[in-house]
Amino acid sequence: MSSVELVKEDDDPREEEAWIMGANPDAAIRVRNLALYLERGGSLKEVRLVESETGGWTVWVRLASRPGEYRLNIYKSDAPKVYRDVGRAIAACRDDFGYYGPITLSTERQPKGAVGEAAHAAERKDEAE
């Protein structure tokens, strides 16, 4: 498990900027920018780990100074940072971001069989509306 790597680019006018997208359902913050935000005195209010249907874990954070929830994206990309193991995701929250508060776990997986089919049907109905 590697820690967050901060890269300073001399020619980048945004080197002192902690970029954060506006508050919307698809809001995101990059690993580097979250590290800068925390380094400058920001803090996390809440962390949520979401398991995808394929078993990967994404990290969602609430920042103390901004409204909304932000998905953690990888460095220099709009793709989410995905952990294969929930233990590694928790370790990153603790070790890389210094967050020792409660961490909520949720899943997008559905059970197989009749119960899972009913859940998928309910999701499709909600999406259609």
N, CA, C and O atoms as CSV, one atom per row, in Angstrom:
chain,resi,resn,atom,element,x,y,z
A,1,MET,N,N,0.844,-1.176,0.000
A,1,MET,CA,C,0.000,0.000,0.000
A,1,MET,C,C,0.879,1.226,0.000
A,1,MET,O,O,1.663,1.427,0.927
A,2,SER,N,N,0.763,2.037,-1.012
A,2,SER,CA,C,1.559,3.250,-1.074
A,2,SER,C,C,0.759,4.419,-0.528
A,2,SER,O,O,-0.471,4.420,-0.564
A,3,SER,N,N,1.468,5.406,-0.026
A,3,SER,CA,C,0.795,6.591,0.487
A,3,SER,C,C,0.543,7.558,-0.664
A,3,SER,O,O,1.000,7.338,-1.786
A,4,VAL,N,N,-0.174,8.607,-0.379
A,4,VAL,CA,C,-0.495,9.601,-1.394
A,4,VAL,C,C,0.789,10.301,-1.814
A,4,VAL,O,O,1.607,10.670,-0.970
A,5,GLU,N,N,0.966,10.483,-3.114
A,5,GLU,CA,C,2.145,11.156,-3.637
A,5,GLU,C,C,1.767,12.553,-4.090
A,5,GLU,O,O,0.902,12.727,-4.948
A,6,LEU,N,N,2.427,13.556,-3.502
A,6,LEU,CA,C,2.187,14.934,-3.904
A,6,LEU,C,C,3.220,15.315,-4.948
A,6,LEU,O,O,4.420,15.139,-4.738
A,7,VAL,N,N,2.763,15.826,-6.051
A,7,VAL,CA,C,3.645,16.220,-7.138
A,7,VAL,C,C,3.485,17.716,-7.347
A,7,VAL,O,O,2.372,18.201,-7.551
A,8,LYS,N,N,4.585,18.443,-7.299
A,8,LYS,CA,C,4.545,19.880,-7.536
A,8,LYS,C,C,5.077,20.152,-8.929
A,8,LYS,O,O,6.214,19.807,-9.253
A,9,GLU,N,N,4.259,20.763,-9.732
A,9,GLU,CA,C,4.640,21.094,-11.094
A,9,GLU,C,C,4.959,22.578,-11.135
A,9,GLU,O,O,4.074,23.402,-10.908
A,10,ASP,N,N,6.224,22.941,-11.424
A,10,ASP,CA,C,6.686,24.322,-11.362
A,10,ASP,C,C,5.938,25.265,-12.286
A,10,ASP,O,O,5.720,26.421,-11.924
A,11,ASP,N,N,5.538,24.818,-13.461
A,11,ASP,CA,C,4.893,25.679,-14.430
A,11,ASP,C,C,3.378,25.758,-14.285
A,11,ASP,O,O,2.719,26.473,-15.039
A,12,ASP,N,N,2.834,25.042,-13.339
A,12,ASP,CA,C,1.392,24.987,-13.184
A,12,ASP,C,C,0.909,26.141,-12.305
A,12,ASP,O,O,1.257,26.190,-11.125
A,13,PRO,N,N,0.108,27.081,-12.855
A,13,PRO,CA,C,-0.379,28.200,-12.049
A,13,PRO,C,C,-1.345,27.760,-10.952
A,13,PRO,O,O,-1.656,28.533,-10.046
A,14,ARG,N,N,-1.811,26.531,-11.036
A,14,ARG,CA,C,-2.757,26.038,-10.035
A,14,ARG,C,C,-2.063,25.282,-8.917
A,14,ARG,O,O,-2.732,24.578,-8.161
A,15,GLU,N,N,-0.750,25.398,-8.780
A,15,GLU,CA,C,-0.019,24.585,-7.812
A,15,GLU,C,C,-0.452,24.851,-6.372
A,15,GLU,O,O,-0.287,23.990,-5.508
A,16,GLU,N,N,-0.999,26.022,-6.110
A,16,GLU,CA,C,-1.455,26.346,-4.767
A,16,GLU,C,C,-2.954,26.109,-4.600
A,16,GLU,O,O,-3.524,26.471,-3.571
A,17,GLU,N,N,-3.588,25.516,-5.584
A,17,GLU,CA,C,-5.029,25.343,-5.610
A,17,GLU,C,C,-5.406,23.917,-5.226
A,17,GLU,O,O,-4.806,22.962,-5.720
A,18,ALA,N,N,-6.382,23.771,-4.362
A,18,ALA,CA,C,-6.945,22.465,-4.058
A,18,ALA,C,C,-8.259,22.374,-4.811
A,18,ALA,O,O,-9.291,22.828,-4.318
A,19,TRP,N,N,-8.228,21.788,-6.004
A,19,TRP,CA,C,-9.383,21.737,-6.886
A,19,TRP,C,C,-10.436,20.784,-6.342
A,19,TRP,O,O,-10.143,19.643,-5.984
A,20,ILE,N,N,-11.659,21.276,-6.290
A,20,ILE,CA,C,-12.795,20.459,-5.876
A,20,ILE,C,C,-13.953,20.832,-6.777
A,20,ILE,O,O,-14.268,22.010,-6.946
A,21,MET,N,N,-14.585,19.823,-7.354
A,21,MET,CA,C,-15.734,20.089,-8.220
A,21,MET,C,C,-16.918,20.546,-7.368
A,21,MET,O,O,-16.963,20.284,-6.166
A,22,GLY,N,N,-17.858,21.218,-7.987
A,22,GLY,CA,C,-19.045,21.702,-7.295
A,22,GLY,C,C,-19.887,20.568,-6.735
A,22,GLY,O,O,-19.727,19.412,-7.127
A,23,ALA,N,N,-20.780,20.902,-5.821
A,23,ALA,CA,C,-21.622,19.903,-5.162
A,23,ALA,C,C,-22.731,19.435,-6.111
A,23,ALA,O,O,-23.673,20.178,-6.388
A,24,ASN,N,N,-22.613,18.238,-6.589
A,24,ASN,CA,C,-23.656,17.587,-7.374
A,24,ASN,C,C,-23.496,16.084,-7.183
A,24,ASN,O,O,-22.494,15.657,-6.609
A,25,PRO,N,N,-24.434,15.269,-7.637
A,25,PRO,CA,C,-24.359,13.829,-7.380
A,25,PRO,C,C,-23.093,13.165,-7.906
A,25,PRO,O,O,-22.679,12.129,-7.384
A,26,ASP,N,N,-22.477,13.739,-8.923
A,26,ASP,CA,C,-21.270,13.147,-9.484
A,26,ASP,C,C,-20.023,13.914,-9.084
A,26,ASP,O,O,-19.007,13.827,-9.773
A,27,ALA,N,N,-20.073,14.669,-7.984
A,27,ALA,CA,C,-18.939,15.467,-7.540
A,27,ALA,C,C,-17.773,14.557,-7.176
A,27,ALA,O,O,-17.955,13.448,-6.674
A,28,ALA,N,N,-16.575,15.057,-7.442
A,28,ALA,CA,C,-15.392,14.260,-7.169
A,28,ALA,C,C,-14.243,15.152,-6.732
A,28,ALA,O,O,-14.227,16.351,-7.010
A,29,ILE,N,N,-13.289,14.553,-6.049
A,29,ILE,CA,C,-12.053,15.219,-5.665
A,29,ILE,C,C,-10.923,14.235,-5.943
A,29,ILE,O,O,-11.038,13.048,-5.635
A,30,ARG,N,N,-9.855,14.716,-6.512
A,30,ARG,CA,C,-8.716,13.852,-6.823
A,30,ARG,C,C,-7.873,13.634,-5.579
A,30,ARG,O,O,-7.848,14.473,-4.678
A,31,VAL,N,N,-7.178,12.496,-5.535
A,31,VAL,CA,C,-6.349,12.135,-4.392
A,31,VAL,C,C,-5.388,13.270,-4.041
A,31,VAL,O,O,-5.277,13.660,-2.879
A,32,ARG,N,N,-4.706,13.789,-5.036
A,32,ARG,CA,C,-3.722,14.851,-4.805
A,32,ARG,C,C,-4.375,16.078,-4.187
A,32,ARG,O,O,-3.827,16.675,-3.259
A,33,ASN,N,N,-5.534,16.455,-4.692
A,33,ASN,CA,C,-6.207,17.646,-4.195
A,33,ASN,C,C,-6.775,17.460,-2.798
A,33,ASN,O,O,-6.808,18.407,-2.012
A,34,LEU,N,N,-7.216,16.264,-2.485
A,34,LEU,CA,C,-7.669,15.994,-1.127
A,34,LEU,C,C,-6.489,16.087,-0.167
A,34,LEU,O,O,-6.617,16.648,0.922
A,35,ALA,N,N,-5.348,15.545,-0.562
A,35,ALA,CA,C,-4.157,15.624,0.286
A,35,ALA,C,C,-3.762,17.085,0.521
A,35,ALA,O,O,-3.409,17.454,1.641
A,36,LEU,N,N,-3.816,17.916,-0.518
A,36,LEU,CA,C,-3.498,19.344,-0.368
A,36,LEU,C,C,-4.503,20.036,0.548
A,36,LEU,O,O,-4.126,20.843,1.397
A,37,TYR,N,N,-5.773,19.719,0.371
A,37,TYR,CA,C,-6.832,20.286,1.208
A,37,TYR,C,C,-6.567,19.970,2.679
A,37,TYR,O,O,-6.659,20.851,3.534
A,38,LEU,N,N,-6.241,18.724,2.968
A,38,LEU,CA,C,-5.966,18.310,4.344
A,38,LEU,C,C,-4.678,18.941,4.870
A,38,LEU,O,O,-4.604,19.333,6.034
A,39,GLU,N,N,-3.675,19.035,4.018
A,39,GLU,CA,C,-2.394,19.633,4.387
A,39,GLU,C,C,-2.563,21.101,4.786
A,39,GLU,O,O,-1.835,21.602,5.643
A,40,ARG,N,N,-3.505,21.774,4.174
A,40,ARG,CA,C,-3.751,23.197,4.441
A,40,ARG,C,C,-4.744,23.422,5.577
A,40,ARG,O,O,-5.240,24.535,5.758
A,41,GLY,N,N,-5.029,22.393,6.327
A,41,GLY,CA,C,-5.880,22.549,7.502
A,41,GLY,C,C,-7.307,22.079,7.341
A,41,GLY,O,O,-8.085,22.153,8.292
A,42,GLY,N,N,-7.675,21.598,6.168
A,42,GLY,CA,C,-9.026,21.066,5.980
A,42,GLY,C,C,-9.192,19.761,6.740
A,42,GLY,O,O,-8.210,19.168,7.186
A,43,SER,N,N,-10.418,19.319,6.887
A,43,SER,CA,C,-10.652,18.045,7.573
A,43,SER,C,C,-11.847,17.315,6.960
A,43,SER,O,O,-12.685,17.905,6.278
A,44,LEU,N,N,-11.890,16.027,7.226
A,44,LEU,CA,C,-12.985,15.188,6.752
A,44,LEU,C,C,-14.023,15.054,7.855
A,44,LEU,O,O,-13.676,14.844,9.017
A,45,LYS,N,N,-15.292,15.175,7.497
A,45,LYS,CA,C,-16.383,14.980,8.452
A,45,LYS,C,C,-16.859,13.537,8.451
A,45,LYS,O,O,-17.249,12.997,9.486
A,46,GLU,N,N,-16.822,12.916,7.269
A,46,GLU,CA,C,-17.409,11.583,7.132
A,46,GLU,C,C,-16.782,10.867,5.944
A,46,GLU,O,O,-16.422,11.492,4.947
A,47,VAL,N,N,-16.656,9.553,6.064
A,47,VAL,CA,C,-16.146,8.728,4.964
A,47,VAL,C,C,-17.110,7.574,4.756
A,47,VAL,O,O,-17.576,6.953,5.711
A,48,ARG,N,N,-17.399,7.299,3.498
A,48,ARG,CA,C,-18.273,6.175,3.143
A,48,ARG,C,C,-17.566,5.351,2.077
A,48,ARG,O,O,-17.071,5.902,1.094
A,49,LEU,N,N,-17.516,4.049,2.261
A,49,LEU,CA,C,-16.952,3.126,1.276
A,49,LEU,C,C,-18.103,2.382,0.623
A,49,LEU,O,O,-18.971,1.831,1.301
A,50,VAL,N,N,-18.097,2.373,-0.724
A,50,VAL,CA,C,-19.185,1.736,-1.469
A,50,VAL,C,C,-18.613,0.589,-2.294
A,50,VAL,O,O,-17.705,0.776,-3.104
A,51,GLU,N,N,-19.163,-0.600,-2.070
A,51,GLU,CA,C,-18.753,-1.780,-2.831
A,51,GLU,C,C,-19.565,-1.851,-4.121
A,51,GLU,O,O,-20.795,-1.821,-4.088
A,52,SER,N,N,-18.877,-1.946,-5.252
A,52,SER,CA,C,-19.570,-2.048,-6.539
A,52,SER,C,C,-20.048,-3.484,-6.750
A,52,SER,O,O,-19.711,-4.381,-5.978
A,53,GLU,N,N,-20.822,-3.684,-7.786
A,53,GLU,CA,C,-21.297,-5.030,-8.103
A,53,GLU,C,C,-20.158,-5.968,-8.462
A,53,GLU,O,O,-20.296,-7.186,-8.349
A,54,THR,N,N,-19.035,-5.410,-8.894
A,54,THR,CA,C,-17.875,-6.231,-9.254
A,54,THR,C,C,-16.941,-6.473,-8.073
A,54,THR,O,O,-15.967,-7.215,-8.204
A,55,GLY,N,N,-17.222,-5.858,-6.916
A,55,GLY,CA,C,-16.427,-6.110,-5.715
A,55,GLY,C,C,-15.395,-5.044,-5.393
A,55,GLY,O,O,-14.734,-5.137,-4.359
A,56,GLY,N,N,-15.232,-4.035,-6.239
A,56,GLY,CA,C,-14.297,-2.953,-5.943
A,56,GLY,C,C,-14.915,-1.949,-4.983
A,56,GLY,O,O,-16.136,-1.799,-4.937
A,57,TRP,N,N,-14.077,-1.263,-4.220
A,57,TRP,CA,C,-14.536,-0.297,-3.228
A,57,TRP,C,C,-14.139,1.119,-3.628
A,57,TRP,O,O,-12.966,1.382,-3.892
A,58,THR,N,N,-15.108,2.034,-3.675
A,58,THR,CA,C,-14.810,3.435,-3.922
A,58,THR,C,C,-14.986,4.209,-2.621
A,58,THR,O,O,-15.737,3.801,-1.734
A,59,VAL,N,N,-14.280,5.333,-2.525
A,59,VAL,CA,C,-14.290,6.155,-1.312
A,59,VAL,C,C,-15.065,7.438,-1.591
A,59,VAL,O,O,-14.822,8.119,-2.588
A,60,TRP,N,N,-15.992,7.755,-0.708
A,60,TRP,CA,C,-16.765,8.991,-0.765
A,60,TRP,C,C,-16.502,9.747,0.529
A,60,TRP,O,O,-16.542,9.157,1.608
A,61,VAL,N,N,-16.230,11.055,0.433
A,61,VAL,CA,C,-15.907,11.844,1.624
A,61,VAL,C,C,-16.803,13.070,1.722
A,61,VAL,O,O,-17.285,13.589,0.715
A,62,ARG,N,N,-17.013,13.517,2.937
A,62,ARG,CA,C,-17.657,14.807,3.208
A,62,ARG,C,C,-16.588,15.689,3.839
A,62,ARG,O,O,-15.950,15.316,4.824
A,63,LEU,N,N,-16.408,16.868,3.248
A,63,LEU,CA,C,-15.400,17.806,3.728
A,63,LEU,C,C,-16.010,18.744,4.757
A,63,LEU,O,O,-17.177,19.122,4.648
A,64,ALA,N,N,-15.220,19.117,5.753
A,64,ALA,CA,C,-15.731,19.972,6.823
A,64,ALA,C,C,-16.154,21.342,6.312
A,64,ALA,O,O,-17.093,21.930,6.848
A,65,SER,N,N,-15.487,21.861,5.294
A,65,SER,CA,C,-15.747,23.229,4.859
A,65,SER,C,C,-16.655,23.351,3.635
A,65,SER,O,O,-16.941,24.464,3.193
A,66,ARG,N,N,-17.108,22.233,3.086
A,66,ARG,CA,C,-17.922,22.294,1.865
A,66,ARG,C,C,-19.110,21.348,1.970
A,66,ARG,O,O,-19.008,20.282,2.577
A,67,PRO,N,N,-20.239,21.738,1.378
A,67,PRO,CA,C,-21.409,20.850,1.399
A,67,PRO,C,C,-21.258,19.730,0.386
A,67,PRO,O,O,-20.492,19.842,-0.571
A,68,GLY,N,N,-21.980,18.674,0.598
A,68,GLY,CA,C,-22.035,17.582,-0.373
A,68,GLY,C,C,-21.021,16.484,-0.097
A,68,GLY,O,O,-20.193,16.568,0.809
A,69,GLU,N,N,-21.126,15.468,-0.910
A,69,GLU,CA,C,-20.271,14.284,-0.814
A,69,GLU,C,C,-19.429,14.210,-2.083
A,69,GLU,O,O,-19.917,14.498,-3.176
A,70,TYR,N,N,-18.176,13.828,-1.936
A,70,TYR,CA,C,-17.244,13.811,-3.058
A,70,TYR,C,C,-16.633,12.425,-3.220
A,70,TYR,O,O,-16.147,11.830,-2.258
A,71,ARG,N,N,-16.667,11.926,-4.441
A,71,ARG,CA,C,-16.023,10.650,-4.738
A,71,ARG,C,C,-14.535,10.898,-4.920
A,71,ARG,O,O,-14.137,11.884,-5.542
A,72,LEU,N,N,-13.716,10.011,-4.383
A,72,LEU,CA,C,-12.271,10.127,-4.511
A,72,LEU,C,C,-11.856,9.574,-5.869
A,72,LEU,O,O,-12.110,8.411,-6.181
A,73,ASN,N,N,-11.213,10.421,-6.673
A,73,ASN,CA,C,-10.736,10.029,-8.000
A,73,ASN,C,C,-9.225,9.861,-7.978
A,73,ASN,O,O,-8.541,10.401,-7.109
A,74,ILE,N,N,-8.715,9.110,-8.942
A,74,ILE,CA,C,-7.282,8.898,-9.023
A,74,ILE,C,C,-6.586,10.150,-9.534
A,74,ILE,O,O,-7.218,11.054,-10.080
A,75,TYR,N,N,-5.285,10.184,-9.347
A,75,TYR,CA,C,-4.461,11.326,-9.730
A,75,TYR,C,C,-4.529,11.561,-11.236
A,75,TYR,O,O,-4.379,10.629,-12.026
A,76,LYS,N,N,-4.757,12.812,-11.624
A,76,LYS,CA,C,-4.809,13.234,-13.030
A,76,LYS,C,C,-5.842,12.477,-13.865
A,76,LYS,O,O,-5.607,12.189,-15.039
A,77,SER,N,N,-6.977,12.158,-13.261
A,77,SER,CA,C,-8.007,11.435,-13.985
A,77,SER,C,C,-9.373,11.728,-13.371
A,77,SER,O,O,-9.478,12.144,-12.218
A,78,ASP,N,N,-10.408,11.503,-14.163
A,78,ASP,CA,C,-11.765,11.613,-13.638
A,78,ASP,C,C,-12.330,10.247,-13.279
A,78,ASP,O,O,-13.516,10.121,-12.975
A,79,ALA,N,N,-11.482,9.227,-13.315
A,79,ALA,CA,C,-11.904,7.876,-12.948
A,79,ALA,C,C,-11.817,7.706,-11.431
A,79,ALA,O,O,-10.906,8.243,-10.801
A,80,PRO,N,N,-12.757,6.963,-10.840
A,80,PRO,CA,C,-12.718,6.781,-9.392
A,80,PRO,C,C,-11.523,5.938,-8.950
A,80,PRO,O,O,-11.080,5.038,-9.662
A,81,LYS,N,N,-11.022,6.249,-7.776
A,81,LYS,CA,C,-9.988,5.432,-7.149
A,81,LYS,C,C,-10.708,4.208,-6.602
A,81,LYS,O,O,-11.592,4.338,-5.756
A,82,VAL,N,N,-10.343,3.025,-7.073
A,82,VAL,CA,C,-11.022,1.788,-6.682
A,82,VAL,C,C,-10.039,0.886,-5.943
A,82,VAL,O,O,-8.932,0.633,-6.417
A,83,TYR,N,N,-10.458,0.411,-4.790
A,83,TYR,CA,C,-9.659,-0.516,-4.000
A,83,TYR,C,C,-10.258,-1.907,-4.149
A,83,TYR,O,O,-11.478,-2.065,-4.087
A,84,ARG,N,N,-9.422,-2.908,-4.343
A,84,ARG,CA,C,-9.913,-4.286,-4.484
A,84,ARG,C,C,-10.298,-4.882,-3.143
A,84,ARG,O,O,-11.060,-5.847,-3.084
A,85,ASP,N,N,-9.780,-4.318,-2.076
A,85,ASP,CA,C,-9.973,-4.883,-0.748
A,85,ASP,C,C,-10.454,-3.785,0.199
A,85,ASP,O,O,-9.892,-2.689,0.211
A,86,VAL,N,N,-11.480,-4.066,0.986
A,86,VAL,CA,C,-12.010,-3.063,1.911
A,86,VAL,C,C,-10.969,-2.690,2.958
A,86,VAL,O,O,-10.949,-1.550,3.422
A,87,GLY,N,N,-10.116,-3.615,3.335
A,87,GLY,CA,C,-9.066,-3.325,4.310
A,87,GLY,C,C,-8.086,-2.278,3.796
A,87,GLY,O,O,-7.638,-1.408,4.543
A,88,ARG,N,N,-7.763,-2.373,2.525
A,88,ARG,CA,C,-6.865,-1.371,1.920
A,88,ARG,C,C,-7.535,-0.001,1.845
A,88,ARG,O,O,-6.884,1.024,2.047
A,89,ALA,N,N,-8.823,0.013,1.557
A,89,ALA,CA,C,-9.550,1.285,1.499
A,89,ALA,C,C,-9.576,1.943,2.883
A,89,ALA,O,O,-9.376,3.151,3.004
A,90,ILE,N,N,-9.822,1.148,3.911
A,90,ILE,CA,C,-9.823,1.677,5.277
A,90,ILE,C,C,-8.433,2.163,5.658
A,90,ILE,O,O,-8.292,3.227,6.260
A,91,ALA,N,N,-7.407,1.395,5.312
A,91,ALA,CA,C,-6.027,1.793,5.606
A,91,ALA,C,C,-5.680,3.115,4.915
A,91,ALA,O,O,-4.989,3.949,5.501
A,92,ALA,N,N,-6.144,3.317,3.693
A,92,ALA,CA,C,-5.878,4.569,2.989
A,92,ALA,C,C,-6.535,5.743,3.723
A,92,ALA,O,O,-5.932,6.807,3.860
A,93,CYS,N,N,-7.761,5.548,4.190
A,93,CYS,CA,C,-8.443,6.607,4.938
A,93,CYS,C,C,-7.665,6.965,6.204
A,93,CYS,O,O,-7.521,8.139,6.544
A,94,ARG,N,N,-7.174,5.952,6.888
A,94,ARG,CA,C,-6.442,6.161,8.140
A,94,ARG,C,C,-5.038,6.707,7.881
A,94,ARG,O,O,-4.661,7.750,8.414
A,95,ASP,N,N,-4.273,5.995,7.060
A,95,ASP,CA,C,-2.851,6.304,6.869
A,95,ASP,C,C,-2.614,7.493,5.947
A,95,ASP,O,O,-1.799,8.361,6.258
A,96,ASP,N,N,-3.311,7.543,4.823
A,96,ASP,CA,C,-3.047,8.583,3.827
A,96,ASP,C,C,-3.771,9.895,4.138
A,96,ASP,O,O,-3.264,10.974,3.832
A,97,PHE,N,N,-4.955,9.801,4.745
A,97,PHE,CA,C,-5.753,11.000,4.966
A,97,PHE,C,C,-5.956,11.334,6.443
A,97,PHE,O,O,-6.609,12.329,6.760
A,98,GLY,N,N,-5.413,10.528,7.345
A,98,GLY,CA,C,-5.478,10.820,8.771
A,98,GLY,C,C,-6.881,10.825,9.345
A,98,GLY,O,O,-7.145,11.499,10.341
A,99,TYR,N,N,-7.788,10.074,8.722
A,99,TYR,CA,C,-9.172,10.035,9.190
A,99,TYR,C,C,-9.380,8.828,10.093
A,99,TYR,O,O,-9.194,7.687,9.668
A,100,TYR,N,N,-9.769,9.085,11.350
A,100,TYR,CA,C,-9.984,8.018,12.308
A,100,TYR,C,C,-11.404,7.999,12.849
A,100,TYR,O,O,-11.670,7.370,13.874
A,101,GLY,N,N,-12.305,8.672,12.180
A,101,GLY,CA,C,-13.706,8.680,12.583
A,101,GLY,C,C,-14.432,7.453,12.043
A,101,GLY,O,O,-13.805,6.545,11.497
A,102,PRO,N,N,-15.748,7.430,12.196
A,102,PRO,CA,C,-16.532,6.292,11.701
A,102,PRO,C,C,-16.520,6.224,10.175
A,102,PRO,O,O,-16.528,7.248,9.491
A,103,ILE,N,N,-16.501,5.013,9.667
A,103,ILE,CA,C,-16.534,4.768,8.225
A,103,ILE,C,C,-17.762,3.921,7.932
A,103,ILE,O,O,-17.926,2.833,8.485
A,104,THR,N,N,-18.621,4.427,7.058
A,104,THR,CA,C,-19.833,3.715,6.676
A,104,THR,C,C,-19.536,2.826,5.475
A,104,THR,O,O,-18.898,3.258,4.515
A,105,LEU,N,N,-20.000,1.591,5.535
A,105,LEU,CA,C,-19.857,0.657,4.417
A,105,LEU,C,C,-21.226,0.436,3.789
A,105,LEU,O,O,-22.217,0.225,4.489
A,106,SER,N,N,-21.271,0.488,2.453
A,106,SER,CA,C,-22.506,0.167,1.746
A,106,SER,C,C,-22.150,-0.633,0.501
A,106,SER,O,O,-20.991,-0.679,0.091
A,107,THR,N,N,-23.146,-1.255,-0.089
A,107,THR,CA,C,-22.887,-2.092,-1.252
A,107,THR,C,C,-23.922,-1.864,-2.336
A,107,THR,O,O,-25.076,-1.532,-2.062
A,108,GLU,N,N,-23.488,-2.048,-3.563
A,108,GLU,CA,C,-24.400,-2.012,-4.703
A,108,GLU,C,C,-24.740,-3.426,-5.154
A,108,GLU,O,O,-25.527,-3.614,-6.082
A,109,ARG,N,N,-24.152,-4.412,-4.503
A,109,ARG,CA,C,-24.424,-5.810,-4.858
A,109,ARG,C,C,-25.841,-6.190,-4.453
A,109,ARG,O,O,-26.391,-5.671,-3.482
A,110,GLN,N,N,-26.412,-7.098,-5.211
A,110,GLN,CA,C,-27.742,-7.614,-4.920
A,110,GLN,C,C,-27.645,-9.132,-4.767
A,110,GLN,O,O,-26.831,-9.773,-5.432
A,111,PRO,N,N,-28.465,-9.702,-3.899
A,111,PRO,CA,C,-28.442,-11.152,-3.746
A,111,PRO,C,C,-28.938,-11.848,-5.013
A,111,PRO,O,O,-29.695,-11.277,-5.798
A,112,LYS,N,N,-28.502,-13.076,-5.192
A,112,LYS,CA,C,-28.957,-13.857,-6.347
A,112,LYS,C,C,-30.315,-14.465,-6.035
A,112,LYS,O,O,-30.701,-14.582,-4.872
A,113,GLY,N,N,-31.026,-14.846,-7.067
A,113,GLY,CA,C,-32.318,-15.484,-6.883
A,113,GLY,C,C,-33.464,-14.497,-6.919
A,113,GLY,O,O,-33.334,-13.395,-7.452
A,114,ALA,N,N,-34.585,-14.896,-6.349
A,114,ALA,CA,C,-35.815,-14.102,-6.412
A,114,ALA,C,C,-35.670,-12.748,-5.725
A,114,ALA,O,O,-36.186,-11.744,-6.216
A,115,VAL,N,N,-34.971,-12.717,-4.594
A,115,VAL,CA,C,-34.816,-11.461,-3.856
A,115,VAL,C,C,-34.008,-10.465,-4.699
A,115,VAL,O,O,-34.364,-9.289,-4.783
A,116,GLY,N,N,-32.937,-10.930,-5.312
A,116,GLY,CA,C,-32.117,-10.067,-6.156
A,116,GLY,C,C,-32.868,-9.575,-7.372
A,116,GLY,O,O,-32.736,-8.410,-7.750
A,117,GLU,N,N,-33.650,-10.433,-7.989
A,117,GLU,CA,C,-34.444,-10.033,-9.148
A,117,GLU,C,C,-35.460,-8.961,-8.775
A,117,GLU,O,O,-35.685,-8.022,-9.539
A,118,ALA,N,N,-36.077,-9.100,-7.596
A,118,ALA,CA,C,-37.043,-8.099,-7.135
A,118,ALA,C,C,-36.349,-6.760,-6.899
A,118,ALA,O,O,-36.909,-5.712,-7.219
A,119,ALA,N,N,-35.145,-6.782,-6.346
A,119,ALA,CA,C,-34.393,-5.549,-6.102
A,119,ALA,C,C,-34.029,-4.879,-7.421
A,119,ALA,O,O,-34.147,-3.660,-7.545
A,120,HIS,N,N,-33.585,-5.662,-8.412
A,120,HIS,CA,C,-33.249,-5.111,-9.724
A,120,HIS,C,C,-34.486,-4.518,-10.405
A,120,HIS,O,O,-34.403,-3.469,-11.044
A,121,ALA,N,N,-35.628,-5.189,-10.267
A,121,ALA,CA,C,-36.868,-4.682,-10.864
A,121,ALA,C,C,-37.265,-3.354,-10.222
A,121,ALA,O,O,-37.707,-2.437,-10.914
A,122,ALA,N,N,-37.109,-3.250,-8.906
A,122,ALA,CA,C,-37.436,-2.000,-8.207
A,122,ALA,C,C,-36.511,-0.871,-8.657
A,122,ALA,O,O,-36.958,0.265,-8.812
A,123,GLU,N,N,-35.233,-1.165,-8.869
A,123,GLU,CA,C,-34.282,-0.161,-9.351
A,123,GLU,C,C,-34.667,0.324,-10.747
A,123,GLU,O,O,-34.640,1.523,-11.026
A,124,ARG,N,N,-35.024,-0.615,-11.617
A,124,ARG,CA,C,-35.410,-0.248,-12.979
A,124,ARG,C,C,-36.658,0.627,-12.965
A,124,ARG,O,O,-36.767,1.570,-13.749
A,125,LYS,N,N,-37.595,0.319,-12.078
A,125,LYS,CA,C,-38.821,1.100,-11.970
A,125,LYS,C,C,-38.493,2.516,-11.495
A,125,LYS,O,O,-39.048,3.481,-12.021
A,126,ASP,N,N,-37.599,2.656,-10.508
A,126,ASP,CA,C,-37.206,3.970,-9.994
A,126,ASP,C,C,-36.504,4.788,-11.082
A,126,ASP,O,O,-36.731,5.992,-11.196
A,127,GLU,N,N,-35.661,4.140,-11.872
A,127,GLU,CA,C,-34.939,4.828,-12.928
A,127,GLU,C,C,-35.865,5.304,-14.041
A,127,GLU,O,O,-35.615,6.341,-14.655
A,128,ALA,N,N,-36.934,4.551,-14.305
A,128,ALA,CA,C,-37.882,4.897,-15.359
A,128,ALA,C,C,-38.716,6.111,-14.980
A,128,ALA,O,O,-39.170,6.848,-15.855
A,129,GLU,N,N,-38.919,6.322,-13.703
A,129,GLU,CA,C,-39.773,7.425,-13.242
A,129,GLU,C,C,-39.072,8.722,-13.271
A,129,GLU,O,O,-39.653,9.746,-12.914
